[in-house]
Amino acid sequence: GSGGSTGGGSTGGASGGGSGGAWGAKGPLVAPANTTGPKGTTILVGKAGKHQLDVYEDMRCPVCAAFEQGAGETLMKDVEDGKYQARIHMAAFLDDSPSIQGSGSKNALSALGAALDVSPDAFMAYKHALYSAANHPEETTDSFAKDDYLLKVAQEVPELKDNAAFAKDVTNGTYDPWAREVATAFLGSGKSGVPEIDLDGQVLTSSSGGPPMTAAEYRKAVDDHL
């Protein structure tokens, strides 16, 4: 498929193939708790209600990190306040991009699966920590391919700090096959880039037409819809 650039506010998706390379994914498919859909590839955060937010991200995507740093806390508070249920759809096409390659998107996604099995709150807090300015690597640096790096960042999340069961799932790759299925589901979703945030099926944008990247832009985009 064709890899996209990170220009224009979102990272382009790869079309076609699944996940290349010899990364993990051995053993049985085990879906974490707090998932839905075929093979448990959709991540559920918050209680089901009148409104549904669909979030599409790739863990190595710098624009996704910028979105998370700008608007992530607002999104999480909305979920806690019951404004909408979040359904998270994770991609891993950057691992297969010819100019980048590696396994960090899938490996981080597998670790996020281990966090999700602990709780949706642990998942969201861990995703936020991985996307933080302090922890998120350059797109071409595959830090997330290293389990020890992922475990180091997890120490920032109270539910995951010194959590032996979580650490074992990360080290053993318990959710590697699931991560591959989640990435494959994204390729079949018809979405072409990340981040994309849809509220009740409507793509949220800022006044410039791209994703709402700041807390203020995100607040306005959500409130205009609700």
C-alpha positions as a Python dict, from the first residue, in 0.01 Angstrom:
ca = {
    (1, 'G'): (0, 0, 0),
    (2, 'S'): (97, 364, -14),
    (3, 'G'): (219, 521, 306),
    (4, 'G'): (100, 874, 373),
    (5, 'S'): (282, 1181, 493),
    (6, 'T'): (205, 1354, 819),
    (7, 'G'): (124, 1678, 639),
    (8, 'G'): (-226, 1822, 622),
    (9, 'G'): (-322, 1739, 975),
    (10, 'S'): (-336, 1361, 961),
    (11, 'T'): (-117, 1067, 879),
    (12, 'G'): (-216, 882, 563),
    (13, 'G'): (-310, 517, 586),
    (14, 'A'): (-165, 221, 406),
    (15, 'S'): (-396, 40, 172),
    (16, 'G'): (-392, -333, 120),
    (17, 'G'): (-181, -577, 319),
    (18, 'G'): (-192, -656, 686),
    (19, 'S'): (107, -650, 915),
    (20, 'G'): (438, -743, 762),
    (21, 'G'): (757, -867, 922),
    (22, 'A'): (819, -1136, 1177),
    (23, 'W'): (683, -951, 1481),
    (24, 'G'): (530, -1164, 1756),
    (25, 'A'): (169, -1273, 1726),
    (26, 'K'): (235, -1634, 1818),
    (27, 'G'): (-9, -1827, 2032),
    (28, 'P'): (-388, -1815, 2065),
    (29, 'L'): (-600, -1509, 2003),
    (30, 'V'): (-694, -1365, 2342),
    (31, 'A'): (-902, -1046, 2348),
    (32, 'P'): (-870, -822, 2654),
    (33, 'A'): (-1171, -743, 2869),
    (34, 'N'): (-1363, -427, 2770),
    (35, 'T'): (-1371, -501, 2396),
    (36, 'T'): (-1651, -572, 2149),
    (37, 'G'): (-1704, -680, 1790),
    (38, 'P'): (-1562, -974, 1595),
    (39, 'K'): (-1240, -1090, 1764),
    (40, 'G'): (-1277, -808, 2020),
    (41, 'T'): (-1108, -550, 1798),
    (42, 'T'): (-1311, -248, 1918),
    (43, 'I'): (-1207, -101, 2254),
    (44, 'L'): (-1487, 28, 2477),
    (45, 'V'): (-1437, 311, 2725),
    (46, 'G'): (-1723, 449, 2932),
    (47, 'K'): (-2088, 355, 2962),
    (48, 'A'): (-2310, 319, 2656),
    (49, 'G'): (-2548, 611, 2623),
    (50, 'K'): (-2708, 841, 2369),
    (51, 'H'): (-2383, 938, 2196),
    (52, 'Q'): (-2089, 745, 2059),
    (53, 'L'): (-1739, 871, 1986),
    (54, 'D'): (-1517, 670, 1751),
    (55, 'V'): (-1144, 743, 1777),
    (56, 'Y'): (-894, 621, 1515),
    (57, 'E'): (-523, 638, 1607),
    (58, 'D'): (-184, 475, 1544),
    (59, 'M'): (57, 466, 1839),
    (60, 'R'): (358, 581, 1632),
    (61, 'C'): (169, 869, 1468),
    (62, 'P'): (308, 1211, 1571),
    (63, 'V'): (-17, 1389, 1480),
    (64, 'C'): (-207, 1147, 1706),
    (65, 'A'): (37, 1232, 1985),
    (66, 'A'): (-24, 1603, 1927),
    (67, 'F'): (-401, 1543, 1938),
    (68, 'E'): (-368, 1346, 2261),
    (69, 'Q'): (-148, 1614, 2419),
    (70, 'G'): (-389, 1889, 2318),
    (71, 'A'): (-735, 1736, 2351),
    (72, 'G'): (-689, 1397, 2520),
    (73, 'E'): (-769, 1507, 2874),
    (74, 'T'): (-1086, 1684, 2755),
    (75, 'L'): (-1195, 1368, 2575),
    (76, 'M'): (-1130, 1153, 2882),
    (77, 'K'): (-1324, 1392, 3108),
    (78, 'D'): (-1621, 1387, 2868),
    (79, 'V'): (-1627, 1006, 2887),
    (80, 'E'): (-1611, 1020, 3268),
    (81, 'D'): (-1895, 1274, 3266),
    (82, 'G'): (-2106, 1040, 3049),
    (83, 'K'): (-2128, 1272, 2747),
    (84, 'Y'): (-2050, 979, 2516),
    (85, 'Q'): (-1903, 632, 2511),
    (86, 'A'): (-1565, 613, 2337),
    (87, 'R'): (-1490, 330, 2096),
    (88, 'I'): (-1119, 321, 2016),
    (89, 'H'): (-995, 175, 1687),
    (90, 'M'): (-617, 138, 1668),
    (91, 'A'): (-411, 117, 1349),
    (92, 'A'): (-56, -8, 1299),
    (93, 'F'): (10, 84, 938),
    (94, 'L'): (314, 296, 1025),
    (95, 'D'): (503, -25, 1108),
    (96, 'D'): (460, -123, 742),
    (97, 'S'): (543, 215, 590),
    (98, 'P'): (853, 169, 369),
    (99, 'S'): (1014, 486, 506),
    (100, 'I'): (958, 394, 872),
    (101, 'Q'): (906, 19, 929),
    (102, 'G'): (942, -164, 1258),
    (103, 'S'): (698, -309, 1509),
    (104, 'G'): (636, -30, 1763),
    (105, 'S'): (274, 41, 1667),
    (106, 'K'): (175, -323, 1711),
    (107, 'N'): (393, -379, 2018),
    (108, 'A'): (251, -71, 2194),
    (109, 'L'): (-98, -185, 2096),
    (110, 'S'): (-33, -527, 2252),
    (111, 'A'): (80, -355, 2574),
    (112, 'L'): (-232, -137, 2562),
    (113, 'G'): (-433, -459, 2540),
    (114, 'A'): (-269, -571, 2864),
    (115, 'A'): (-365, -236, 3021),
    (116, 'L'): (-721, -265, 2886),
    (117, 'D'): (-754, -604, 3053),
    (118, 'V'): (-677, -425, 3383),
    (119, 'S'): (-941, -154, 3320),
    (120, 'P'): (-1053, 100, 3057),
    (121, 'D'): (-917, 376, 3284),
    (122, 'A'): (-575, 210, 3290),
    (123, 'F'): (-587, 181, 2910),
    (124, 'M'): (-671, 549, 2861),
    (125, 'A'): (-412, 668, 3114),
    (126, 'Y'): (-145, 447, 2957),
    (127, 'K'): (-228, 562, 2604),
    (128, 'H'): (-209, 922, 2727),
    (129, 'A'): (132, 855, 2888),
    (130, 'L'): (270, 687, 2573),
    (131, 'Y'): (152, 982, 2361),
    (132, 'S'): (298, 1242, 2601),
    (133, 'A'): (571, 1478, 2480),
    (134, 'A'): (815, 1319, 2725),
    (135, 'N'): (757, 961, 2609),
    (136, 'H'): (644, 965, 2246),
    (137, 'P'): (933, 888, 2009),
    (138, 'E'): (1007, 1043, 1672),
    (139, 'E'): (811, 864, 1401),
    (140, 'T'): (1130, 704, 1266),
    (141, 'T'): (1253, 591, 1611),
    (142, 'D'): (1098, 257, 1705),
    (143, 'S'): (1120, 289, 2086),
    (144, 'F'): (779, 122, 2129),
    (145, 'A'): (922, -199, 1980),
    (146, 'K'): (1106, -248, 2310),
    (147, 'D'): (904, -403, 2594),
    (148, 'D'): (1131, -249, 2858),
    (149, 'Y'): (1051, 100, 2723),
    (150, 'L'): (677, 27, 2735),
    (151, 'L'): (706, -107, 3091),
    (152, 'K'): (904, 200, 3199),
    (153, 'V'): (628, 433, 3075),
    (154, 'A'): (366, 213, 3246),
    (155, 'Q'): (519, 302, 3584),
    (156, 'E'): (352, 645, 3541),
    (157, 'V'): (6, 481, 3555),
    (158, 'P'): (-102, 393, 3913),
    (159, 'E'): (-300, 83, 3810),
    (160, 'L'): (-4, -51, 3611),
    (161, 'K'): (284, 50, 3839),
    (162, 'D'): (451, -265, 3974),
    (163, 'N'): (158, -470, 3835),
    (164, 'A'): (317, -813, 3782),
    (165, 'A'): (27, -959, 3580),
    (166, 'F'): (34, -661, 3341),
    (167, 'A'): (413, -680, 3305),
    (168, 'K'): (395, -1052, 3232),
    (169, 'D'): (133, -997, 2960),
    (170, 'V'): (356, -733, 2799),
    (171, 'T'): (672, -944, 2817),
    (172, 'N'): (501, -1264, 2702),
    (173, 'G'): (313, -1090, 2421),
    (174, 'T'): (-21, -1224, 2546),
    (175, 'Y'): (-210, -975, 2330),
    (176, 'D'): (20, -980, 2025),
    (177, 'P'): (-227, -1183, 1813),
    (178, 'W'): (-507, -949, 1923),
    (179, 'A'): (-299, -642, 1830),
    (180, 'R'): (-254, -783, 1479),
    (181, 'E'): (-631, -841, 1450),
    (182, 'V'): (-703, -484, 1569),
    (183, 'A'): (-460, -345, 1310),
    (184, 'T'): (-617, -559, 1036),
    (185, 'A'): (-966, -441, 1136),
    (186, 'F'): (-852, -80, 1088),
    (187, 'L'): (-736, -159, 734),
    (188, 'G'): (-1087, -287, 661),
    (189, 'S'): (-1261, 14, 818),
    (190, 'G'): (-1243, 237, 511),
    (191, 'K'): (-1059, 505, 710),
    (192, 'S'): (-761, 653, 529),
    (193, 'G'): (-576, 845, 798),
    (194, 'V'): (-527, 911, 1166),
    (195, 'P'): (-618, 1073, 1392),
    (196, 'E'): (-988, 1075, 1306),
    (197, 'I'): (-1254, 1141, 1565),
    (198, 'D'): (-1619, 1076, 1476),
    (199, 'L'): (-1911, 1170, 1700),
    (200, 'D'): (-2229, 979, 1616),
    (201, 'G'): (-2077, 903, 1276),
    (202, 'Q'): (-1987, 1264, 1197),
    (203, 'V'): (-1619, 1354, 1155),
    (204, 'L'): (-1516, 1622, 1407),
    (205, 'T'): (-1305, 1902, 1259),
    (206, 'S'): (-1159, 2234, 1365),
    (207, 'S'): (-1227, 2555, 1172),
    (208, 'S'): (-926, 2474, 952),
    (209, 'G'): (-1086, 2147, 842),
    (210, 'G'): (-840, 1913, 1013),
    (211, 'P'): (-885, 1722, 1339),
    (212, 'P'): (-951, 1941, 1647),
    (213, 'M'): (-600, 1948, 1795),
    (214, 'T'): (-644, 2171, 2101),
    (215, 'A'): (-873, 2142, 2402),
    (216, 'A'): (-1065, 2452, 2286),
    (217, 'E'): (-1109, 2325, 1928),
    (218, 'Y'): (-1218, 1986, 2056),
    (219, 'R'): (-1464, 2136, 2306),
    (220, 'K'): (-1622, 2349, 2030),
    (221, 'A'): (-1642, 2060, 1780),
    (222, 'V'): (-1813, 1833, 2035),
    (223, 'D'): (-2049, 2100, 2171),
    (224, 'D'): (-2151, 2207, 1819),
    (225, 'H'): (-2260, 1848, 1755),
    (226, 'L'): (-2426, 1779, 2089),
}
